[in-house]
Amino acid sequence: MAHKFLTVSMSPHIRRGRTVRGMISTTILALTPAMLFGFYQYGLEAVILVAVGVAGAVATEAALCLVRKQPLTIGDHHAVLVGITLALLVPSGVPWWMVLVGAVMAILVGKAPFGPLGGAPINPALVGLLILAISWPGEIGSYGYPTTADAAYAVTDIAPAEAPVDAVTIDPSDAGEYCPFMLFSGFQVGAIGAISPVLLLLGGLFLIVQRVGRWQGPLGFLLGLGLAGAIMHGIDPGAFPPGSFQLFTGMAFFGAFFLCNEWTSTPVTPWGLFLFGFGAGVLALIFRVTGGLPFGRVAFAIAFFSLLTPLLDRIAVTPFGKGVRHA
């Protein structure tokens, strides 16, 4: 009988042709509609900030590779994604040099110390954003008026642009002035790439369909934020806006679909990812209603739960048959 020799290799044994570069490019593609809408609303200033963010992140990673005498890694496009994400999460009125500093710090502090791609405990773009929010708390909230704003209000000498979340934090009665449909459609003041929940939803669903992103994190985050907002509104409607307002403003949809779905800083297990998103959503709501953070409440909440990822990964459904004792 002839012997058949089998070649045994390390997993994965079934390949689908998917690459890291392809997954990152798919994520950038999913972000493109929201980014283009931000360009339309905020004009050349927004384009410049995104370009500066990408250039700063790519140049920093390339310089580090040259200093370390390692092969260039910018070809995987991860630095491009970091720069785009950072720039889309800041208002259009932020000085360009702040975005450059944030992009450089995102790579230097958020990515490089943790080895190859995949080792960072927190999304590098969030690291850069939080450094900016802590270092320049006044400048980071420099919002610009979108193109579709009423001309009567788009004059900074009369009233500076104000995000809905900030306006309601100061005066809760302002919540009634915002139409949920208009907020969901993107007609509001906010960060460049976070003002249109409907486009972010479409981009997030595209990632899920392409199996680049998972649904547990976004669902958990939106449920946590929405339910917590509804409960607070039910306790005191005059002091807290409804849950729909919490969902359609700020960085909620960006955080749900593009930060809670980041590959390396979120749990691997489905239940762990759901609890990650749910907890981050509740914490973001707490940051909003307490008013302790002037900017980046969603970002701070997700960054905090990223540090809990190893613990949340221990939460998993027991496989069938495991732990069963036989007589």
C-alpha positions as CSV (number, residue, x, y, z in Angstrom):
1,M,0.0,0.0,0.0
2,A,1.4,3.3,-1.0
3,H,2.1,5.9,1.7
4,K,0.7,9.3,1.3
5,F,2.8,12.1,2.6
6,L,1.0,15.1,4.0
7,T,2.5,18.5,4.4
8,V,1.4,20.0,7.7
9,S,1.8,23.8,8.2
10,M,0.7,26.5,10.6
11,S,-2.8,27.9,10.4
12,P,-4.7,29.4,8.7
13,H,-5.2,26.4,6.4
14,I,-8.1,28.0,4.5
15,R,-7.2,31.2,2.8
16,R,-9.6,33.8,1.4
17,G,-7.0,36.1,-0.2
18,R,-7.7,38.8,2.4
19,T,-4.8,41.0,3.4
20,V,-4.2,43.6,6.1
21,R,-3.7,46.2,3.4
22,G,-7.0,45.2,1.8
23,M,-8.9,45.4,5.1
24,I,-7.5,48.9,5.9
25,S,-8.3,50.1,2.3
26,T,-11.8,48.8,2.8
27,T,-12.1,50.8,6.0
28,I,-10.9,54.0,4.3
29,L,-13.4,53.4,1.5
30,A,-16.2,53.0,4.1
31,L,-15.2,56.3,5.7
32,T,-15.1,58.2,2.3
33,P,-18.8,59.2,2.1
34,A,-18.7,60.8,5.6
35,M,-15.3,62.4,4.8
36,L,-16.6,63.9,1.5
37,F,-19.7,65.2,3.2
38,G,-17.4,66.9,5.8
39,F,-15.5,68.5,2.9
40,Y,-18.7,69.8,1.4
41,Q,-19.9,71.2,4.8
42,Y,-16.6,72.7,5.9
43,G,-14.7,73.4,2.7
44,L,-11.0,73.8,2.1
45,E,-10.2,73.9,5.8
46,A,-11.4,70.4,6.2
47,V,-9.5,69.1,3.2
48,I,-6.3,70.7,4.5
49,L,-6.7,69.2,8.0
50,V,-7.2,65.7,6.6
51,A,-4.2,66.1,4.2
52,V,-2.0,67.3,7.1
53,G,-3.2,64.4,9.3
54,V,-2.3,61.8,6.6
55,A,1.0,63.5,5.8
56,G,2.0,63.7,9.4
57,A,1.2,60.1,10.2
58,V,2.8,58.7,7.1
59,A,6.0,60.8,7.4
60,T,6.4,59.9,11.1
61,E,6.1,56.1,10.4
62,A,8.4,56.3,7.4
63,A,11.0,58.2,9.5
64,L,10.8,55.7,12.3
65,C,11.4,52.8,9.8
66,L,14.5,54.6,8.5
67,V,15.9,55.4,11.9
68,R,15.4,51.8,13.0
69,K,16.8,50.5,9.7
70,Q,13.6,48.5,9.1
71,P,11.6,47.9,5.9
72,L,9.1,50.7,5.2
73,T,5.6,49.7,6.5
74,I,3.6,52.6,5.1
75,G,2.5,50.3,2.2
76,D,-0.1,48.7,4.4
77,H,-1.9,52.1,4.6
78,H,-2.4,51.9,8.3
79,A,-0.7,55.3,8.9
80,V,-3.0,56.7,6.3
81,L,-6.0,55.4,8.2
82,V,-4.7,56.8,11.5
83,G,-4.2,60.3,9.9
84,I,-7.7,60.3,8.3
85,T,-9.4,59.1,11.5
86,L,-7.7,61.7,13.7
87,A,-8.5,64.5,11.3
88,L,-12.1,63.5,10.9
89,L,-12.6,63.6,14.7
90,V,-11.5,67.2,15.1
91,P,-13.5,70.4,14.3
92,S,-12.7,72.3,11.1
93,G,-11.7,75.4,13.2
94,V,-8.7,73.6,14.8
95,P,-5.3,75.0,13.6
96,W,-3.5,72.7,11.2
97,W,-0.4,72.4,13.4
98,M,-2.5,70.8,16.1
99,V,-3.6,68.0,13.7
100,L,0.1,67.6,12.7
101,V,1.1,67.3,16.3
102,G,-1.7,64.8,16.9
103,A,-0.8,62.7,13.9
104,V,2.9,62.6,15.0
105,M,2.0,61.7,18.5
106,A,-0.5,59.0,17.4
107,I,2.4,57.2,15.7
108,L,5.1,57.9,18.2
109,V,3.1,57.3,21.3
110,G,0.1,55.3,20.2
111,K,1.7,52.8,17.8
112,A,5.5,52.7,17.6
113,P,6.2,51.6,21.2
114,F,4.0,48.5,20.9
115,G,5.9,46.7,18.1
116,P,4.4,45.6,14.8
117,L,0.9,46.4,13.6
118,G,-1.6,44.9,15.9
119,G,0.1,45.5,19.3
120,A,-1.4,48.9,20.3
121,P,-3.7,48.6,23.3
122,I,-5.6,51.8,22.2
123,N,-6.4,53.0,18.7
124,P,-3.4,55.2,17.8
125,A,-5.8,57.9,16.3
126,L,-7.5,58.1,19.7
127,V,-4.2,58.5,21.5
128,G,-3.4,61.5,19.3
129,L,-6.9,63.0,19.7
130,L,-6.8,62.6,23.5
131,I,-3.3,64.2,23.7
132,L,-4.7,67.2,21.8
133,A,-7.8,67.4,24.0
134,I,-5.7,67.4,27.2
135,S,-3.0,69.7,25.9
136,W,-5.2,72.3,24.2
137,P,-8.7,72.0,25.7
138,G,-9.7,75.5,24.5
139,E,-8.5,75.2,20.9
140,I,-9.8,71.6,20.3
141,G,-13.4,72.9,20.5
142,S,-13.0,75.4,17.7
143,Y,-16.0,74.5,15.6
144,G,-16.7,76.1,12.2
145,Y,-20.1,76.7,10.7
146,P,-21.1,74.2,8.0
147,T,-22.1,75.3,4.5
148,T,-25.8,74.5,5.1
149,A,-26.0,76.6,8.3
150,D,-28.4,79.5,8.3
151,A,-26.5,82.6,7.1
152,A,-28.0,84.6,10.0
153,Y,-26.1,82.4,12.4
154,A,-22.9,81.7,10.5
155,V,-21.2,84.8,11.7
156,T,-18.7,84.2,14.4
157,D,-18.8,87.8,15.6
158,I,-22.4,87.2,16.6
159,A,-22.2,83.7,18.0
160,P,-19.4,81.1,17.7
161,A,-20.4,77.7,16.2
162,E,-21.5,75.3,18.9
163,A,-22.0,71.5,18.7
164,P,-25.5,70.3,19.8
165,V,-24.1,68.3,22.7
166,D,-22.2,71.3,24.1
167,A,-25.2,73.5,23.7
168,V,-27.5,71.1,25.6
169,T,-24.9,70.6,28.3
170,I,-25.1,74.4,29.0
171,D,-28.8,74.7,28.5
172,P,-30.9,71.4,28.4
173,S,-33.9,73.3,27.1
174,D,-32.0,73.7,23.8
175,A,-32.6,70.0,23.0
176,G,-36.1,70.8,21.7
177,E,-34.7,73.1,19.0
178,Y,-33.0,70.2,17.2
179,C,-34.9,68.0,14.7
180,P,-33.8,64.4,15.0
181,F,-34.2,63.8,11.3
182,M,-31.9,66.8,10.5
183,L,-29.4,65.6,13.0
184,F,-29.4,62.1,11.6
185,S,-29.0,63.5,8.1
186,G,-25.9,65.5,9.1
187,F,-27.1,69.0,9.3
188,Q,-25.4,70.0,12.5
189,V,-22.2,71.5,13.9
190,G,-19.5,68.9,14.8
191,A,-16.3,67.2,13.9
192,I,-15.4,67.0,10.2
193,G,-16.3,63.4,9.7
194,A,-18.7,62.7,12.5
195,I,-21.6,65.0,11.6
196,S,-23.6,62.6,9.4
197,P,-24.9,59.5,11.2
198,V,-26.7,58.2,8.1
199,L,-23.4,58.1,6.1
200,L,-21.5,56.6,9.0
201,L,-24.2,54.0,9.3
202,L,-24.0,53.1,5.6
203,G,-20.2,52.9,5.9
204,G,-20.4,50.7,9.0
205,L,-22.9,48.4,7.4
206,F,-20.6,48.1,4.4
207,L,-17.7,47.0,6.7
208,I,-20.0,44.4,8.3
209,V,-21.2,43.0,5.0
210,Q,-17.6,42.8,3.8
211,R,-16.7,41.1,7.1
212,V,-14.1,43.6,7.9
213,G,-16.1,44.8,10.9
214,R,-18.3,43.0,13.3
215,W,-21.8,44.0,14.4
216,Q,-21.5,43.3,18.2
217,G,-19.5,46.4,19.0
218,P,-21.6,48.9,17.2
219,L,-24.8,47.4,18.5
220,G,-23.6,47.3,22.0
221,F,-22.4,50.9,21.9
222,L,-25.6,52.3,20.4
223,L,-27.7,50.3,22.8
224,G,-25.7,51.5,25.8
225,L,-25.7,55.1,24.8
226,G,-29.4,55.1,23.7
227,L,-30.8,53.2,26.7
228,A,-28.8,55.2,29.2
229,G,-29.9,58.4,27.5
230,A,-33.6,57.3,27.5
231,I,-33.4,56.3,31.2
232,M,-31.9,59.7,32.1
233,H,-34.5,61.5,30.0
234,G,-37.3,59.5,31.7
235,I,-36.0,60.4,35.2
236,D,-35.8,64.2,34.4
237,P,-37.0,65.2,30.9
238,G,-36.2,68.9,31.6
239,A,-32.6,68.2,32.5
240,F,-31.6,65.5,30.0
241,P,-32.3,65.2,26.3
242,P,-34.0,62.1,24.8
243,G,-32.0,59.1,23.7
244,S,-32.4,59.9,20.0
245,F,-30.6,63.2,20.6
246,Q,-27.7,61.3,22.3
247,L,-27.4,58.9,19.4
248,F,-27.5,61.4,16.6
249,T,-25.0,64.0,17.9
250,G,-21.3,64.1,18.7
251,M,-19.1,61.2,17.7
252,A,-21.7,58.5,18.5
253,F,-22.0,56.8,15.2
254,F,-18.4,57.3,14.3
255,G,-17.4,55.7,17.6
256,A,-19.8,52.9,17.2
257,F,-18.8,51.7,13.7
258,F,-15.2,52.9,13.3
259,L,-13.8,52.9,16.8
260,C,-15.6,50.0,18.5
261,N,-14.7,47.9,15.4
262,E,-11.0,48.6,15.5
263,W,-9.2,45.3,15.2
264,T,-6.4,45.4,17.8
265,S,-7.9,47.4,20.6
266,T,-11.2,45.6,21.0
267,P,-12.1,42.2,22.3
268,V,-11.9,39.1,20.1
269,T,-14.9,37.2,21.6
270,P,-18.4,38.3,20.4
271,W,-19.8,38.7,24.0
272,G,-16.7,40.6,25.0
273,L,-17.1,42.9,22.1
274,F,-20.7,43.5,22.8
275,L,-20.0,44.3,26.5
276,F,-17.1,46.5,25.3
277,G,-19.5,48.6,23.2
278,F,-22.3,48.7,25.7
279,G,-20.0,49.8,28.5
280,A,-18.4,52.4,26.4
281,G,-21.8,53.8,25.3
282,V,-23.0,54.1,28.9
283,L,-19.7,55.7,30.0
284,A,-19.9,58.2,27.1
285,L,-23.4,59.2,28.3
286,I,-22.1,59.7,31.8
287,F,-19.3,61.9,30.5
288,R,-21.9,63.9,28.6
289,V,-24.4,64.5,31.4
290,T,-21.8,65.3,34.0
291,G,-20.1,67.8,31.7
292,G,-16.7,67.1,33.1
293,L,-15.0,66.7,29.7
294,P,-15.3,69.6,27.3
295,F,-14.4,67.5,24.2
296,G,-14.0,63.9,23.1
297,R,-16.4,62.2,25.5
298,V,-17.0,59.2,23.2
299,A,-13.2,59.0,22.5
300,F,-12.4,58.9,26.2
301,A,-15.0,56.3,26.9
302,I,-13.8,54.0,24.1
303,A,-10.1,54.5,25.1
304,F,-10.9,53.5,28.7
305,F,-12.7,50.3,27.7
306,S,-9.8,49.5,25.3
307,L,-7.7,49.1,28.4
308,L,-10.2,46.5,29.6
309,T,-10.0,44.4,26.5
310,P,-7.9,41.6,28.0
311,L,-10.4,41.3,30.8
312,L,-13.4,41.3,28.5
313,D,-11.9,38.7,26.3
314,R,-12.2,36.3,29.2
315,I,-16.0,36.6,29.0
316,A,-17.2,33.9,26.6
317,V,-19.9,31.3,26.3
318,T,-18.7,27.9,27.5
319,P,-18.3,25.6,24.5
320,F,-20.8,22.7,24.4
321,G,-19.5,19.7,26.4
322,K,-16.8,21.6,28.2
323,G,-16.9,21.1,32.0
324,V,-19.2,18.2,31.8
325,R,-18.2,15.4,34.2
326,H,-19.0,11.9,33.2
327,A,-19.6,9.1,35.7
